[in-house]
């Protein structure tokens, strides 16, 4: 009886060793000859070129999202996963986020009669728009030089008003007509032939007079 138990135990031990041996051999066989591939940095590369380079390296490039990033080239890669430098198995998918080919459109805010120049700058910045040229106009309702109310908002480079709610390209410029006191250019400016009520002085967005 004792010998029978010993024999059964030996058979079980041998069976376990055989199973572990087979699993180990299968693992070696599966990974034999498989070399990991380092993921390159594709940020800034055009998506088509990045996908071709990934294919040449034995990887698969997949575009999963399109967003808009200021300053990036159209259809260029702006993010990737796995990140550059990671080692992956051949055939691994590399997920790409690329820059949009189209510039997003944004709504023109309502500035005229509602904001000061400082407020207008902040509002435009939040909407990814820019202050273009500043036109200072003497106006009887303006008492202080620091008020700087926005009297009109214009299409950049024109005298045409631009209506709130109109859709324009992101990063577009809007020219502003800013009210200043009648004595902004000196108390005797009118008598000396200087700017009078309603006259305009054109300035750039950094307030340097033309």
Steps between C-alpha positions, in 0.01 A plus 500: 500500500783733588675427169178572310468841662864577420453396137189713464688796647791450259262477205331826607835676542620387158172614346536847653858526377390402150223761501733778617757391244249513218376845603855632523587356158187653347592839644848482354361394163245781494755773581787354302630748248259776610684832545338801660465817294570849635221749431628813327393857573253604232389834645493759223517239223219490245267215587545318168878504536477380862271211404739396221799511736312291756414246232867478397587431865245220521246703695153627414410869521137579580352853504252512789422873528532834326532822700626851431828629643622852432833505319497134396505396136176377348462120536818479711528261795459684831472202736569127491456187711726312578727795563840540329775270624276217620589146392209306350441174315479502120147552374410727791257782421624854559210740552537848354324831568544740210443870437189597307525607137232764562526806723212502751240775475414711805225752573574871508418634849300814568750769600377838373318700764551229762871472576819694554815430299645290783182293527486457123856368495414236761177396329667467160791305646265250665330446165834454321461831317735798492481878521601641164538874447379746762333819379468770766205733448423812703150470643303737729376217724854403603628693803816314593797381300497174693142407407580389144149378409460296183281705265513275194636163392616468140613237254879508501643749254162644401246754621224238499334410829516135598185371667499300824428134436665493159725197449862576412820295501678447828792743555338765276553866590224748578566874478360714781389863515577630850348814650727766649422842659473804274814642662695174453738671258531818703255762619583728208524225238184615319605865478844392379357283228538177694245221528147612585188312603454194281854511361697176492859409575611155388715292732632145497399250764808591703371860515778659296359790299532483121 
